[in-house]
């Protein structure tokens, strides 16, 4: 059996960047969920899903949900990528919303992504602008962390990706035997 595979779904590149860093750190295979057949994942002991967060959903999660019954004996973890700084409450909400049923016990990790409106599709850019207008009406002293991040990113290109965000996932993989402890 092969050691591990990183499956990723990235709309604008940050999740792909994390998947590639993780590949380099673990020597796992790496593939896009949209270009991967379920049978290609079967030979691996460990499966990591790396997906960006869009409208509170984790990209690529439907692929995992659809096939989780087939992979019950595998070590599985999820690394999600968002534009906001880490916030315990928001992270708990993402976990509660996305990891239901058979996914409930899967470990979830977080890394901060990037923001570049010029790369966004028209609909994404329009929704972000509407959200920014709505948030701008609030008192800045009442902003939640994601609101602060959204308002600070207006008109800017920001890249907050950092391989250090992968450290908790790497530690987990070492602990559970997904990769050898160094």
Short mmCIF file of the C-alpha atoms (twelve columns), coordinates in Angstrom:
data_MODEL
# 
_entry.id   MODEL 
# 
loop_
_atom_site.group_PDB 
_atom_site.id 
_atom_site.type_symbol 
_atom_site.label_atom_id 
_atom_site.label_alt_id 
_atom_site.label_comp_id 
_atom_site.label_asym_id 
_atom_site.label_seq_id 
_atom_site.Cartn_x 
_atom_site.Cartn_y 
_atom_site.Cartn_z 
_atom_site.pdbx_PDB_model_num 
ATOM 1   C CA . UNK A 1   0.000   0.000  0.000   1 
ATOM 2   C CA . UNK A 2   1.236   3.503  -0.846  1 
ATOM 3   C CA . UNK A 3   1.883   5.935  2.016   1 
ATOM 4   C CA . UNK A 4   -0.250  9.012  1.274   1 
ATOM 5   C CA . UNK A 5   -1.988  11.310 -1.176  1 
ATOM 6   C CA . UNK A 6   -2.933  14.973 -0.930  1 
ATOM 7   C CA . UNK A 7   -6.112  15.813 -2.781  1 
ATOM 8   C CA . UNK A 8   -6.760  19.487 -3.328  1 
ATOM 9   C CA . UNK A 9   -9.350  21.837 -4.713  1 
ATOM 10  C CA . UNK A 10  -8.158  25.395 -5.259  1 
ATOM 11  C CA . UNK A 11  -10.026 28.165 -6.980  1 
ATOM 12  C CA . UNK A 12  -7.325  30.854 -6.931  1 
ATOM 13  C CA . UNK A 13  -4.144  28.996 -6.003  1 
ATOM 14  C CA . UNK A 14  -3.628  29.197 -2.222  1 
ATOM 15  C CA . UNK A 15  -4.896  25.664 -1.462  1 
ATOM 16  C CA . UNK A 16  -2.789  24.323 -4.336  1 
ATOM 17  C CA . UNK A 17  0.260   26.085 -2.864  1 
ATOM 18  C CA . UNK A 18  -0.344  24.435 0.525   1 
ATOM 19  C CA . UNK A 19  -0.872  21.041 -1.149  1 
ATOM 20  C CA . UNK A 20  2.436   21.400 -2.972  1 
ATOM 21  C CA . UNK A 21  4.267   22.446 0.209   1 
ATOM 22  C CA . UNK A 22  2.732   19.487 2.004   1 
ATOM 23  C CA . UNK A 23  3.780   17.186 -0.837  1 
ATOM 24  C CA . UNK A 24  7.362   18.429 -0.488  1 
ATOM 25  C CA . UNK A 25  7.280   17.935 3.307   1 
ATOM 26  C CA . UNK A 26  5.783   14.427 3.231   1 
ATOM 27  C CA . UNK A 27  6.756   12.978 -0.154  1 
ATOM 28  C CA . UNK A 28  3.051   12.098 -0.634  1 
ATOM 29  C CA . UNK A 29  1.458   12.117 -4.068  1 
ATOM 30  C CA . UNK A 30  -0.582  15.200 -4.915  1 
ATOM 31  C CA . UNK A 31  -3.620  15.530 -7.207  1 
ATOM 32  C CA . UNK A 32  -6.615  17.753 -7.901  1 
ATOM 33  C CA . UNK A 33  -9.909  16.257 -6.767  1 
ATOM 34  C CA . UNK A 34  -11.527 17.157 -10.099 1 
ATOM 35  C CA . UNK A 35  -8.886  15.185 -12.010 1 
ATOM 36  C CA . UNK A 36  -8.724  12.159 -9.702  1 
ATOM 37  C CA . UNK A 37  -10.677 8.936  -9.983  1 
ATOM 38  C CA . UNK A 38  -11.764 7.331  -6.726  1 
ATOM 39  C CA . UNK A 39  -9.874  4.160  -7.631  1 
ATOM 40  C CA . UNK A 40  -6.639  6.194  -7.795  1 
ATOM 41  C CA . UNK A 41  -6.989  7.009  -4.082  1 
ATOM 42  C CA . UNK A 42  -7.712  3.444  -2.942  1 
ATOM 43  C CA . UNK A 43  -4.046  2.289  -2.752  1 
ATOM 44  C CA . UNK A 44  -3.054  4.993  -0.240  1 
ATOM 45  C CA . UNK A 45  -2.950  4.608  3.551   1 
ATOM 46  C CA . UNK A 46  -3.346  8.338  4.263   1 
ATOM 47  C CA . UNK A 47  -5.596  10.864 2.518   1 
ATOM 48  C CA . UNK A 48  -5.281  14.605 3.083   1 
ATOM 49  C CA . UNK A 49  -7.863  16.936 1.573   1 
ATOM 50  C CA . UNK A 50  -6.659  20.498 1.079   1 
ATOM 51  C CA . UNK A 51  -9.450  22.867 0.104   1 
ATOM 52  C CA . UNK A 52  -10.237 26.543 0.162   1 
ATOM 53  C CA . UNK A 53  -13.188 27.926 2.088   1 
ATOM 54  C CA . UNK A 54  -15.923 29.551 -0.009  1 
ATOM 55  C CA . UNK A 55  -19.167 30.769 1.570   1 
ATOM 56  C CA . UNK A 56  -18.396 28.634 4.656   1 
ATOM 57  C CA . UNK A 57  -17.954 25.456 2.601   1 
ATOM 58  C CA . UNK A 58  -14.690 23.585 2.060   1 
ATOM 59  C CA . UNK A 59  -13.840 23.087 -1.612  1 
ATOM 60  C CA . UNK A 60  -13.289 19.427 -2.483  1 
ATOM 61  C CA . UNK A 61  -15.279 18.168 0.492   1 
ATOM 62  C CA . UNK A 62  -18.037 16.638 -1.672  1 
ATOM 63  C CA . UNK A 63  -15.413 14.281 -3.164  1 
ATOM 64  C CA . UNK A 64  -14.451 13.123 0.324   1 
ATOM 65  C CA . UNK A 65  -18.086 12.869 1.527   1 
ATOM 66  C CA . UNK A 66  -19.065 10.794 -1.473  1 
ATOM 67  C CA . UNK A 67  -16.276 8.286  -0.876  1 
ATOM 68  C CA . UNK A 68  -15.786 8.267  2.902   1 
ATOM 69  C CA . UNK A 69  -17.453 4.863  3.293   1 
ATOM 70  C CA . UNK A 70  -14.903 3.402  0.930   1 
ATOM 71  C CA . UNK A 71  -11.971 4.870  2.895   1 
ATOM 72  C CA . UNK A 72  -12.963 4.124  6.524   1 
ATOM 73  C CA . UNK A 73  -9.684  2.290  7.223   1 
ATOM 74  C CA . UNK A 74  -7.496  5.189  6.023   1 
ATOM 75  C CA . UNK A 75  -5.943  7.989  8.031   1 
ATOM 76  C CA . UNK A 76  -7.776  11.099 6.818   1 
ATOM 77  C CA . UNK A 77  -7.287  14.780 7.611   1 
ATOM 78  C CA . UNK A 78  -8.511  18.035 6.114   1 
ATOM 79  C CA . UNK A 79  -6.557  21.268 5.696   1 
ATOM 80  C CA . UNK A 80  -8.803  24.209 4.858   1 
ATOM 81  C CA . UNK A 81  -7.590  27.552 3.562   1 
ATOM 82  C CA . UNK A 82  -9.277  30.905 4.158   1 
ATOM 83  C CA . UNK A 83  -8.534  34.578 3.697   1 
ATOM 84  C CA . UNK A 84  -9.282  35.467 7.311   1 
ATOM 85  C CA . UNK A 85  -6.855  35.140 10.199  1 
ATOM 86  C CA . UNK A 86  -7.503  32.134 12.422  1 
ATOM 87  C CA . UNK A 87  -10.426 32.660 14.771  1 
ATOM 88  C CA . UNK A 88  -11.461 29.850 17.122  1 
ATOM 89  C CA . UNK A 89  -15.186 30.648 16.927  1 
ATOM 90  C CA . UNK A 90  -15.243 30.901 13.118  1 
ATOM 91  C CA . UNK A 91  -13.160 27.720 12.826  1 
ATOM 92  C CA . UNK A 92  -15.588 25.847 15.092  1 
ATOM 93  C CA . UNK A 93  -18.469 27.035 12.889  1 
ATOM 94  C CA . UNK A 94  -16.696 25.835 9.725   1 
ATOM 95  C CA . UNK A 95  -16.079 22.474 11.380  1 
ATOM 96  C CA . UNK A 96  -19.682 22.132 12.600  1 
ATOM 97  C CA . UNK A 97  -21.089 23.071 9.201   1 
ATOM 98  C CA . UNK A 98  -18.837 20.854 7.093   1 
ATOM 99  C CA . UNK A 99  -17.817 17.862 9.189   1 
ATOM 100 C CA . UNK A 100 -21.072 16.069 9.784   1 
ATOM 101 C CA . UNK A 101 -22.010 12.400 9.816   1 
ATOM 102 C CA . UNK A 102 -19.084 10.132 8.919   1 
ATOM 103 C CA . UNK A 103 -16.790 13.171 8.639   1 
ATOM 104 C CA . UNK A 104 -17.370 14.333 12.234  1 
ATOM 105 C CA . UNK A 105 -14.192 12.767 13.672  1 
ATOM 106 C CA . UNK A 106 -11.816 13.798 10.882  1 
ATOM 107 C CA . UNK A 107 -9.141  16.236 12.116  1 
ATOM 108 C CA . UNK A 108 -9.424  19.700 10.582  1 
ATOM 109 C CA . UNK A 109 -6.554  22.169 10.212  1 
ATOM 110 C CA . UNK A 110 -6.406  25.757 8.966   1 
ATOM 111 C CA . UNK A 111 -4.042  27.948 6.999   1 
ATOM 112 C CA . UNK A 112 -4.470  31.495 5.862   1 
ATOM 113 C CA . UNK A 113 -4.710  31.999 2.123   1 
ATOM 114 C CA . UNK A 114 -4.553  34.945 -0.239  1 
ATOM 115 C CA . UNK A 115 -6.672  37.738 -1.683  1 
ATOM 116 C CA . UNK A 116 -6.411  39.040 -5.224  1 
ATOM 117 C CA . UNK A 117 -9.539  40.569 -6.711  1 
ATOM 118 C CA . UNK A 118 -7.981  40.609 -10.184 1 
ATOM 119 C CA . UNK A 119 -7.949  36.777 -10.165 1 
ATOM 120 C CA . UNK A 120 -11.535 36.476 -8.931  1 
ATOM 121 C CA . UNK A 121 -14.358 35.526 -11.220 1 
ATOM 122 C CA . UNK A 122 -16.955 38.230 -11.767 1 
ATOM 123 C CA . UNK A 123 -19.508 36.634 -9.431  1 
ATOM 124 C CA . UNK A 124 -16.979 36.165 -6.594  1 
ATOM 125 C CA . UNK A 125 -15.712 39.725 -6.963  1 
ATOM 126 C CA . UNK A 126 -19.289 41.082 -6.988  1 
ATOM 127 C CA . UNK A 127 -20.261 39.104 -3.878  1 
ATOM 128 C CA . UNK A 128 -17.140 40.307 -2.050  1 
ATOM 129 C CA . UNK A 129 -17.871 43.928 -2.972  1 
ATOM 130 C CA . UNK A 130 -21.444 43.575 -1.682  1 
ATOM 131 C CA . UNK A 131 -20.181 42.028 1.537   1 
ATOM 132 C CA . UNK A 132 -17.599 44.800 1.947   1 
ATOM 133 C CA . UNK A 133 -20.318 47.447 1.517   1 
ATOM 134 C CA . UNK A 134 -22.459 45.729 4.123   1 
ATOM 135 C CA . UNK A 135 -19.592 45.442 6.614   1 
ATOM 136 C CA . UNK A 136 -18.546 49.069 6.011   1 
ATOM 137 C CA . UNK A 137 -21.880 50.177 7.503   1 
ATOM 138 C CA . UNK A 138 -20.952 48.649 10.868  1 
ATOM 139 C CA . UNK A 139 -18.913 50.205 13.638  1 
ATOM 140 C CA . UNK A 140 -15.287 49.029 13.071  1 
ATOM 141 C CA . UNK A 141 -14.978 48.425 16.824  1 
ATOM 142 C CA . UNK A 142 -17.571 45.635 16.464  1 
ATOM 143 C CA . UNK A 143 -15.906 43.865 13.517  1 
ATOM 144 C CA . UNK A 144 -15.305 40.157 13.845  1 
ATOM 145 C CA . UNK A 145 -11.831 38.976 12.704  1 
ATOM 146 C CA . UNK A 146 -13.066 38.005 9.236   1 
ATOM 147 C CA . UNK A 147 -14.655 41.445 8.825   1 
ATOM 148 C CA . UNK A 148 -11.382 43.179 9.730   1 
ATOM 149 C CA . UNK A 149 -9.519  41.026 7.220   1 
ATOM 150 C CA . UNK A 150 -12.103 41.712 4.520   1 
ATOM 151 C CA . UNK A 151 -11.975 45.470 5.032   1 
ATOM 152 C CA . UNK A 152 -8.153  45.543 5.179   1 
ATOM 153 C CA . UNK A 153 -7.926  43.663 1.875   1 
ATOM 154 C CA . UNK A 154 -10.088 46.078 -0.140  1 
ATOM 155 C CA . UNK A 155 -8.225  47.041 -3.313  1 
ATOM 156 C CA . UNK A 156 -5.084  45.149 -2.289  1 
ATOM 157 C CA . UNK A 157 -3.373  41.938 -3.294  1 
ATOM 158 C CA . UNK A 158 -2.510  40.000 -0.171  1 
ATOM 159 C CA . UNK A 159 -0.724  36.681 0.211   1 
ATOM 160 C CA . UNK A 160 -0.792  35.342 3.764   1 
ATOM 161 C CA . UNK A 161 0.184   31.786 2.836   1 
ATOM 162 C CA . UNK A 162 2.968   30.380 5.005   1 
ATOM 163 C CA . UNK A 163 4.236   26.795 5.237   1 
ATOM 164 C CA . UNK A 164 4.302   27.170 9.031   1 
ATOM 165 C CA . UNK A 165 0.507   26.805 8.995   1 
ATOM 166 C CA . UNK A 166 1.125   23.158 8.028   1 
ATOM 167 C CA . UNK A 167 3.042   22.388 11.255  1 
ATOM 168 C CA . UNK A 168 -0.009  21.177 13.258  1 
ATOM 169 C CA . UNK A 169 -0.996  18.870 10.380  1 
ATOM 170 C CA . UNK A 170 2.555   17.516 10.058  1 
ATOM 171 C CA . UNK A 171 2.623   16.942 13.840  1 
ATOM 172 C CA . UNK A 172 -0.687  15.085 13.618  1 
ATOM 173 C CA . UNK A 173 0.616   12.902 10.760  1 
ATOM 174 C CA . UNK A 174 3.702   12.017 12.803  1 
ATOM 175 C CA . UNK A 175 1.590   11.212 15.862  1 
ATOM 176 C CA . UNK A 176 -0.863  8.964  14.017  1 
ATOM 177 C CA . UNK A 177 1.853   7.222  11.974  1 
ATOM 178 C CA . UNK A 178 0.883   8.880  8.687   1 
ATOM 179 C CA . UNK A 179 4.528   9.892  8.252   1 
ATOM 180 C CA . UNK A 180 7.612   8.823  10.189  1 
ATOM 181 C CA . UNK A 181 8.574   11.022 13.141  1 
ATOM 182 C CA . UNK A 182 11.910  12.676 12.488  1 
# 
